[in-house]
C-alpha cells in the first residue's frame, strides 16, 4: 500500500486463534473446540497450551468448564 509522497506502508494481517476479528464468545468456543480435539488426540494440557499458545491455566480452566457442561 502506498500513501501520498511515494512512501509505502508494509503490513501483514495476522489472523490467528487470538485474532480480534472474532467476537469474544466465538474465540472462546473455537479455543475450547481445539482443546477438545487435541485432548482426543492424546495431547497433555502442557502440550495443548504450547500448541495453541495459551497459558496452562487457561487450558485447564477451559477443560474444567467443558467437564461441567457435560455433567449438567
MODELLER restraints for C-alpha pairs under 7 A, 6 or more apart:
rsr = mdl.restraints
at = mdl.atoms
rsr.add(forms.Gaussian(group=physical.xy_distance, feature=features.Distance(at['CA:1:A'], at['CA:8:A']), mean=5.75, stdev=0.5))
rsr.add(forms.Gaussian(group=physical.xy_distance, feature=features.Distance(at['CA:1:A'], at['CA:9:A']), mean=5.40, stdev=0.5))
rsr.add(forms.Gaussian(group=physical.xy_distance, feature=features.Distance(at['CA:1:A'], at['CA:10:A']), mean=6.86, stdev=0.5))
rsr.add(forms.Gaussian(group=physical.xy_distance, feature=features.Distance(at['CA:2:A'], at['CA:8:A']), mean=4.22, stdev=0.5))
rsr.add(forms.Gaussian(group=physical.xy_distance, feature=features.Distance(at['CA:2:A'], at['CA:9:A']), mean=5.81, stdev=0.5))
rsr.add(forms.Gaussian(group=physical.xy_distance, feature=features.Distance(at['CA:32:A'], at['CA:62:A']), mean=6.34, stdev=0.5))
rsr.add(forms.Gaussian(group=physical.xy_distance, feature=features.Distance(at['CA:35:A'], at['CA:48:A']), mean=6.70, stdev=0.5))
rsr.add(forms.Gaussian(group=physical.xy_distance, feature=features.Distance(at['CA:38:A'], at['CA:48:A']), mean=6.60, stdev=0.5))
rsr.add(forms.Gaussian(group=physical.xy_distance, feature=features.Distance(at['CA:45:A'], at['CA:56:A']), mean=6.75, stdev=0.5))
rsr.add(forms.Gaussian(group=physical.xy_distance, feature=features.Distance(at['CA:45:A'], at['CA:59:A']), mean=6.63, stdev=0.5))
rsr.add(forms.Gaussian(group=physical.xy_distance, feature=features.Distance(at['CA:45:A'], at['CA:60:A']), mean=6.91, stdev=0.5))
rsr.add(forms.Gaussian(group=physical.xy_distance, feature=features.Distance(at['CA:46:A'], at['CA:56:A']), mean=6.07, stdev=0.5))
rsr.add(forms.Gaussian(group=physical.xy_distance, feature=features.Distance(at['CA:49:A'], at['CA:55:A']), mean=5.66, stdev=0.5))
rsr.add(forms.Gaussian(group=physical.xy_distance, feature=features.Distance(at['CA:49:A'], at['CA:56:A']), mean=5.29, stdev=0.5))
rsr.add(forms.Gaussian(group=physical.xy_distance, feature=features.Distance(at['CA:49:A'], at['CA:59:A']), mean=6.18, stdev=0.5))
